[in-house]
């Protein structure tokens, strides 16, 4: 329902035609009421049109594509490419945990140091870390490329096969945002939602 404001002071500016109403306000003229009625009808028509078009109550998003398909398509845009099987595994684990957990093979830098790793050295030199990768640490977004102030971002190494850590990373947020960089944070490609 639209309030046409009969008798309110704010609706009757000086110089308007009308009769004094109760409380010292002015009653709008018939012309004012007609304009308000027409404005209200236009508003109702816009709301009804939006509703019928699905804008007022958006439908559920279309089902996300399979992670294998999303990662394969993503890889076509990357150079160098990434290990698709690994990324699919990471994406599924993130989805299942509501973006709170990486696969078991990942350890934070702090955990890795406690297990014998020295930053700048081969992670796999520490026997307890053989086959593991660095992941789960906070990503500071110092480059400012990713948007979203206040967003808590984390990162994980991709394609780590021992030796020095490479330039490939997955950056992810607690609200489902996910990006891949293959050039150590210079550029990012968004990973579409997948199942």
N, C-alpha and C positions, 0 to 999 in steps of 0.2 A: 504494500500500500504506500502510496506517495503522500506525504504531508504537504498540503497546499498552503498551510500556515495562515488560515483565516484569522484575522484579528491580532496577529502578532506585529509588533513594532517593526521588526526587521524586514517585513514584507511590504511595508508602506512607506516608501521614502517621501520626503517632502515634495510637494508638487503633484503627487498622484491623486487621481480622482477617486473618491470614495466617501464613505460616511464614517463619522467617529463611532467607534465600537466601545464595548465595555473596557474598562481599564485604561482608557486614553489612547488606545491604538486605533488604527484605521482599518476598515473592512475593504478588501480589494474590490475593484470594480468588476463588472461582468466581463469586460475585455481581458483583464488580468487573469481571471479564473479560466477563461477560454484558452489563453496562451498556456497556462499551467497544465490544463487538461491535455492539450495537444502535446506538450513536452512529455507528460507522463505516458501518453500513448506511444510516443516514439521510443521512449525508454523501454516500455513493456515489449514492444515489437523487437527491439534489439536483443533483449534478454531471451525472448522466445526463439529468435533466429539462432542465437548462440547455443541455446539448449538443444534445438533440433539438429544443429551441426555437430553436436558432441563437445562443444567447448566448455559448457557449464559443468558437465560431469564427464571428464575425459575417460575414455575406456582404458582398460589395463594395457600396458605396453605389450607389443607383440613379443612372443616368446623369443628369447635370445637364441642366437645361432649356436651350433655345437662349437665347443672350444677348438676342436681340431680344425674346423673350417675357418673360424675367426683367425687363428694363429697362422694357418697356411696363407690366407689372404694378406695378413699383416706382413708376413715374411717377404712377400712379393715387393713390398715397398721399402724394405730394409737392405742396406749394403754396408757392412757384411750382414749376412743372414744369421739367424739364431737357431738354436736347437729347439725344434718344435715340440718334441716329446716332453722335454724338461719344462717349457713354458706352459704347456697344457696342464701338466701335473701341478705346477705352482698355482695357476688360475683356479683349478678345481679345489685345491686345498683352501685357498683364500675364500672362495665362495662358500664352501661348506662351513667354514669357521667365522663367517661374517667379517672377513678381512682382519682377523685377529691372529692368525697362525700361518706360518710357512710350512712346507714339508719338513720332515725330521732331519734331512741332510743339512739344513741351514743352522748356523750358529751366529750369534752376534759377535762383534769384535771383542767385547769384554769376555764372553764365554770362551772364545778362541784363545785369548791371552791366558786365561786361567788353565787352559788345556795345553799350554806350551808354545803357542804361536807368538812370533815376534813380527809386528807390523813391518811391511816392506819385504818380508821374506816369503818363501813358498809356504802356504798354509799346510800343505801335505807333508812338510818336513817333520811336523809333530805327529807321531804315530796315531794318537787318538783322533786326529783330524783328517786322516786319509779318507778321501771320497766325500768330504764335507765341503760346504761353500759358505761364504760370508753372507748373512742376510738378516734383516729385522732391525737394523739400526735406523735411527732417525735420519731422514733426509732434510737438510737445512734449506734447500732451494735458494742458495746464495746467488745463483745466476738470475733468479727471478723470472725464469721462463714459464714455469707452471703457475697458473693462477690459483687463487683461493686462499686469501688471508685467513689465518687461524686454522687452516687445514693441517692435520697432523699427517705428515708424509713419512713413509719408511721405504727402504731400498733393499734390493737383493741382487747379488751378482748373478749373471747369466753366463752359461757356457764355460764355467770354470773347470779346467782339466788339470790343475796343478800349475806350479810356477807362479809367476807374478799375476796379480789380478788384472783382468782385461778391462776394456772400456764399456762392456755391455752390462746394462743394469735394468732391472724392473723397478719402477717407483710406484708405490701404491698408497692409497689413503683408506681410512676407516669407513668412508662413505661410498666405497666401491670404485673410486677413480683409479685407473691403472694406465701407466705409460711405459714405453720401452725406449731406451737410448742405447745406441751402438757406438757413440762417439764421446763417451764420458761427459754427458750432460750438456753438450753443445746444442743438440736437437732432441726432440721427443716425438714419438708417435703414440697416439692414444690407442689403447687396446679396447676393442668393443666388448660389451657385456657378453658373456657366453655361459653355456651350461655344460 
